[in-house]
Amino acid sequence: MQPISILVLAGGQSQRMGSNKALLRIDDRETLIARVVRNLRPLSDDIVVVSNSPELYADLAVRQTGDLFPGAGPLAGLHAGLCAANHPWSLAVACDMPLVDHRLVRFMILLSEGHDLVVPRWHEELEPLHALVSQACVPAIEGRLKAGERRVISFYRDVRVRVVEPSEIGIFDPEGRSFFNANTPEDWQRLQPLLKKRAPRRPAEED
């Protein structure tokens, strides 16, 4: 299976949470972003945290990069990550998504041939911060950024997109745990029991 980079976008202002959600502590031990990185590390030899405050994440033992289009939101973060990635394809995730299912990601990789972007659809909404994105998308993203666009999906109309439908996602992640993120204190509370719930065993663990 082709190698991918992992882009962890950590540039948000966390306004609804009231503090930097990436640095929230799980059981007073590791931070939320550390859990995200730990979960995703088996999928890639190239993990990049995209942030304009690299000093906050110096202990994660990953590469870091900052926005090339400052102040342009998560679309700029995706652009910066793709420009820094070592592999042609990258999985872009938010810094508050610790439950990504490896089996779903591997399935998305299998779907990538002939496309520039693979994105899940869940509850009738696209999940652009759980998307597999090719470096071929960089020119389209730059074009949207230069036009003043900030929405992550703004460039989708310019590239070849493969949508992963709920019926396909359900084979691997029927509860949609992969897409759960912590935007508010209420989300954070709902996340706690999910973090303690045993995730499905990875294929390597079943051998």
N, C-alpha and C positions, 0 to 999 in steps of 0.2 A: 504494500500500500504506500502511496506517495507520502513523503514527509510534509508536514505543515508547520507553520509558525503559530504561536498563540499570542494574540494581542489583548491585553487586559486594560481596558479604558478606565482610568482613574482620575479624570480631569473634571468631573462634575462638582457642583457647588454644594450638593447635599442640603439644599434649602429646606425641603420638607422633613428631613431627618433632624435638622437643628445642629448637627455636628458632622464631621467627616465620617461617612458611613464605612469607608474602607478600613478605618482604624478602630471600629467597634470590636470589642473583645468577646470571643466565644469562650464561655466558662472561665473567664479571667485568664485565659492562656493566649492562644494565637489570635491575631487580628482576622477580621473577615477577609481581607484581601490575601492574607497569608494562606487561609483555608482554600480560597479560590485557586491560588497558584499551586498549592500542594495537590489539589484534586486534578488539576490539568497537566501537571508535570509529566505523567506517564505517556501523554499523547504527543509530546514534542521535545526536541532538543533545543528549541529556540523560543523562549518566552520573553515577551517585551511588555513592560508596563509603560503605558502612555500617560504622562503626567507632567505638569509644569512645576511640580514641587518634588523633585527627585529625592531630596533629603528625607522625606517622610517614608520612603520605601527602600532605603539603602540596605536594610537587613534581609531583603527577600532573595538575594543571590540570583537576580535576573538582570537582563539588559533593560535600559530605560531610554526613553526618547521623549521629546516635548513637541508641542504643536509647531508646525511651520506656518500655519495661518492662525495666529493667536486670537482668542476671543470668538472663534467661529463654532464653538460647541462640539458635540460628539462627532460630527462629520469631519471636523479638522483632526480630531483624535484618531479616527479611522485612517485618514490620509497619512498622518505622521507614522502610525504603526506600520502601514503597508510599505511606506518608503524605507523603514528601518528593518523590515523582515528579511530573514535569510532565505526563505523558501518562497516559491511562486504563489502558494496558497496559504491563507491564514484564517484561523478561527478567531473572530472578533467577539469578545464577551465583555460584559460589564463587571466592575470590581465587586459587585454585591450579588453575584450569581454562583454560589458554592456547590450547587447540586447538579451540575452538568453531567449527563450520562455519557460515558465514553462510547457505548455501543451506538448511540444516536449520531455522535460525531463521526464515527467510522463509516456509518451508513451514508452520511452526507458526503463524505469524501468519495465514496463509490459513485455518487450521483453527479459528480462535478464535471465529468467528461462532456465536452461540447457546450459548456456554460462558463460564464464569468463569475457567477455568484449563486450560492445555494442558501436559501433562507427558509426556516420553518414558518408555518402559519398555525397559530393556536388561538382558540376562541375567536376565530374570524379576524385575527390581527396578525400581521407579519411580526417576526421577532428579529429585528435587525441587529440586536446585540447578542445574538446567538447564530451568527451567519458565517458561512465559509466564503471568503472573498479572495478573488485572484488579483494579482498585481496588475493585470490587464485593465482593472477598473480605475487605476490611478488617474489617467487623463480625464475620464468622465467626472471623477470626484473633483479634480482641480477646476474643471470647467464650471461646476455647480458652485464651488467655493468662491470663485472669482465673480460669479453672478450674484453673490450675496446669500446663497442658500445655506441653511444650517441643518435641515432635517437629514437624518442619516439615510432615509430612503429616497432622497431627492434625485439621485443619479440612477436609480433602478431602471428608469425608462430608457436609459442610454446603453444598457448592457444586456447580456443574455442571462436571464434569471431562471433558475429552477426552484420552484416553490415545493417544499416538503409538506404534504398535506397531513391533517390530523390522523387519518387512517394509517399513514405510514409511521408517523411519530409514535402512535399508540402501540406499535409492535415492540418498541424499546422502552418507552417512557409513558405509560398510559395515564399517569396522573399529571404529566407536564411539569414534573419537579425541576427539570432543567431550566425552565424559564422563570422560576420564582426568584424575585429580587427584593431587596429591602430598601424601599424608598421612604418609608415613614416609620415612626416608633411602633405603630400597630403591625406593620409588616415584619419588623424585627422580632416582635413577640411571637408572631405566627411561624416564623422561621425556626425558632428554637426546637420544637419537637421534631421538625423535619431533619434537623442536623443530627439528632440523636437516633433517628430511625435508620436501621441498617439498609444501605443501598443494595440493589441487585449485584450479585457477584460478577466481576469482570470475566471475560472468557479465559484469560490467563490463569485466574484463580480456580477455574473449573477443571483444568487439565490434570 
